[in-house]
Amino acid sequence: MSGRRIDRERLADLVLATVVGALGTAVAAFDDGTTALDHVLVVLASAALAFHRTAPRAVLAVATVLGTAYVVHAHPGPLSALPVLGAVHTAARVGHRAVAAAGSAVFLAGYVATGPGTQNAAERAGLLAGWFLCAVVTGLADRNWQAYLRQTEQRALEAERTREEAALRRAGEERLRIARELHDSLTHSISIVKLQAGVAVHLARKRGDEVPPALLAIQEASGEAMRELRSALQVLRADEPAGTPALLVERARAAGLAVDLTVTGDERPLPRALDRAAYRIVQEALTNAARHAGPAKVRVRIDYGTPNTRDSTRELTIEVDDDGAADPARPPVSGTGLTGMHERVSALGGTLRAAPRAEGGFSVRARLPLGETA
């Protein structure tokens, strides 16, 4: 796709140079006193436009020098400025406003200095000055429009990626909720059935009685049900987050978000529930920053605390701050993401604060107790 786009751009540049060159030579043919040298100058100045994408300033310099030499030698009409106008427009479109203005001034100076000092010549010079001003303005407008289109495309891609991540996150959380419900209800019930059946079989054999086939079937079926349930729970938990907060930061940077990560304390493996909660908190905070903070800087700080086996109040601290557009006077409405973070932190006995900062931007601070088991 990019190769085809490059081919189309090259073809468009060649067409532009050809059209401007044809118009310039046609105008020069109707001017009195033009020579073969003048036609060569017009053709070369127009041909330079074919390279305006790769070297806009060089193209402007070539077109200005050749165009000025043409007007100094042949004293043509205002249409002789077509190659220089095209070069000025393309230079302004890529942001070289000063260079475009300088090229315009040089050509106008040459045109006015060599033209006859009549009122008609002054009117032509004024007309040319207006043309060059329009060329600069339209170049800048085209630049802003292209930037707007790129920004709109990036926002659309970011919104699509965010929707996909949110959908995957909601699906994963629902699967984990189902897994917890199955584990808390069915696992307990089946374990009781298996235990009771095992006790009944043991007592029957201890008394020397024949064990009823139905009881043996219950014992075997309950054991098989436990194995199947464990397999199902493993499948449901297969989408638990694979990675670290550092990986989330790298992904956010790759997506264009300015993120700094600071890790302090004794970094070490955490229990699964705590590790999963930390991952989800950082993930949700970065997602919210990408969606709502705008072109902001985000700072992520993770503090593992100092190891001390005699201190059971140690905490894992997660802080995600941005300097975006959040306003303390307008607190955000708690959505699914913030609610999920509160639930995760509360389930682990921690605290969470997610609110706009007084100096502007948004702040997420989670404190999760580590304890001696960590």
GIHUDA-V691714 format. One record per helix or strand of 2 or more residues. SS is the DSSP state (a for helix, b for strand). FROM is the first residue (numbers start at 1). TO is the last residue. If there is no record, write none. Layout:
ss:SS from:FROM to:TO
ss:SS from:FROM to:TO
//
This chain:
ss:a from:2 to:30
ss:a from:36 to:51
ss:a from:56 to:74
ss:a from:78 to:93
ss:a from:97 to:114
ss:a from:119 to:207
ss:a from:213 to:239
ss:a from:245 to:254
ss:b from:258 to:264
ss:a from:272 to:292
ss:b from:297 to:303
ss:b from:315 to:322
ss:a from:336 to:347
ss:b from:351 to:356
ss:b from:362 to:369
//
